[in-house]
Amino acid sequence: MIELLRARRSIRKYTDKAIEPEKIAILKEAALRSPTSRNKHPWEFIFVDDGELLGQLALSKPHGARFLQGAAIGIVVCADGEKSDVWTEDCSIASILVQMVAQSIGLGSCWIQMRNRMYDDQVTSEQHVRNLLKMPNHIKVESIIALGYPVEKKEPISREDLDYSKVRINSY
Ligand SMILES: Cc1cc2nc3c(=O)[nH]c(=O)nc-3n(C[C@H](O)[C@H](O)[C@H](O)COP(=O)(O)O)c2cc1C
């Protein structure tokens, strides 16, 4: 795991290659194996591989989502907010675990933030996603994880670049 983390970077450019069904199955398993507070499993995952839908989801906010259009799939990580008061934590854990497992099977990925983001002056990114994917209003949207075979290769962050002053011992 530490080797995966050392190599981990956000990947936003993907080849046209589709992701094999066996790998999609692994991603589904990773999502469903994610731990949740009080084991409530408030999350749900919408796997979007329809190019037109991906193009529309890529417009969910003015910045930081356009590359979803070129992804092989986007996984919408959402949750029933009434099932858990910590659904954001549960969704975040699932999002990053999916990303790490994706990396372990040769895929690139990037988190696209949806919660607390706006589509335009009036409509939230979340509502835009809900409308597109016919989701009921009580389902909250945390993120979309864009995935595909990487085109870009990014250098790992070196250990020298880690800010160890962020880690304190015994007191602040
Ligand atoms: C909570 C969270 C939200 C993020 N939202 C976006 C996003 O909306 N669009 C995007 O392009 N990248 C997004 N990212 C990726 C970060 O920009 C990226 O992780 C950061 O710049 C560090 O780069 P690296 O992942 O290559 O180390 C997000 C990452 C996290 C953890």
The ligand as an SDF file (V2000), in Angstrom:
LIG
                    3D

 31 33  0  0  0  0  0  0  0  0999 V2000
  -11.4880   16.2570   -1.7480 C   0  0  0  0  0  0  0  0  0  0  0  0
  -10.8170   16.4310   -3.0870 C   0  0  0  0  0  0  0  0  0  0  0  0
  -11.4500   17.1230   -4.0840 C   0  0  0  0  0  0  0  0  0  0  0  0
  -10.8540   17.2730   -5.3360 C   0  0  0  0  0  0  0  0  0  0  0  0
  -11.5460   17.8920   -6.3310 N   0  0  0  0  0  0  0  0  0  0  0  0
  -10.9980   17.9830   -7.5520 C   0  0  0  0  0  0  0  0  0  0  0  0
  -11.7470   18.5300   -8.6270 C   0  0  0  0  0  0  0  0  0  0  0  0
  -12.9050   18.9080   -8.4770 O   0  0  0  0  0  0  0  0  0  0  0  0
  -11.1600   18.6020   -9.8390 N   0  0  0  0  0  0  0  0  0  0  0  0
   -9.8590   18.1800  -10.0590 C   0  0  0  0  0  0  0  0  0  0  0  0
   -9.3780   18.2820  -11.1830 O   0  0  0  0  0  0  0  0  0  0  0  0
   -9.1260   17.6290   -9.0470 N   0  0  0  0  0  0  0  0  0  0  0  0
   -9.6730   17.5160   -7.8150 C   0  0  0  0  0  0  0  0  0  0  0  0
   -8.9710   16.9230   -6.8100 N   0  0  0  0  0  0  0  0  0  0  0  0
   -7.5900   16.4530   -7.0390 C   0  0  0  0  0  0  0  0  0  0  0  0
   -6.5890   17.4100   -6.3870 C   0  0  0  0  0  0  0  0  0  0  0  0
   -6.5500   18.6120   -7.1270 O   0  0  0  0  0  0  0  0  0  0  0  0
   -5.2060   16.7270   -6.3250 C   0  0  0  0  0  0  0  0  0  0  0  0
   -5.2990   15.5790   -5.5150 O   0  0  0  0  0  0  0  0  0  0  0  0
   -4.1370   17.6680   -5.7740 C   0  0  0  0  0  0  0  0  0  0  0  0
   -3.9380   18.7750   -6.6060 O   0  0  0  0  0  0  0  0  0  0  0  0
   -2.7990   16.9610   -5.5930 C   0  0  0  0  0  0  0  0  0  0  0  0
   -2.3660   16.3900   -6.8130 O   0  0  0  0  0  0  0  0  0  0  0  0
   -2.0480   14.8200   -6.8860 P   0  0  0  0  0  0  0  0  0  0  0  0
   -3.3260   14.0850   -6.5510 O   0  0  0  0  0  0  0  0  0  0  0  0
   -1.5660   14.5570   -8.2940 O   0  0  0  0  0  0  0  0  0  0  0  0
   -0.9650   14.5260   -5.8520 O   0  0  0  0  0  0  0  0  0  0  0  0
   -9.5560   16.7460   -5.5680 C   0  0  0  0  0  0  0  0  0  0  0  0
   -8.9170   16.0440   -4.5450 C   0  0  0  0  0  0  0  0  0  0  0  0
   -9.5320   15.8680   -3.3400 C   0  0  0  0  0  0  0  0  0  0  0  0
   -8.8370   15.0560   -2.2720 C   0  0  0  0  0  0  0  0  0  0  0  0
  1  2  1  0
  2  3  1  0
  2 30  2  0
  3  4  2  0
  4  5  1  0
  4 28  1  0
  5  6  2  0
  6  7  1  0
  6 13  1  0
  7  8  2  0
  7  9  1  0
  9 10  1  0
 10 11  2  0
 10 12  1  0
 12 13  2  0
 13 14  1  0
 14 15  1  0
 14 28  1  0
 15 16  1  0
 16 17  1  0
 16 18  1  0
 18 19  1  0
 18 20  1  0
 20 21  1  0
 20 22  1  0
 22 23  1  0
 23 24  1  0
 24 25  2  0
 24 26  1  0
 24 27  1  0
 28 29  2  0
 29 30  1  0
 30 31  1  0
M  END
$$$$
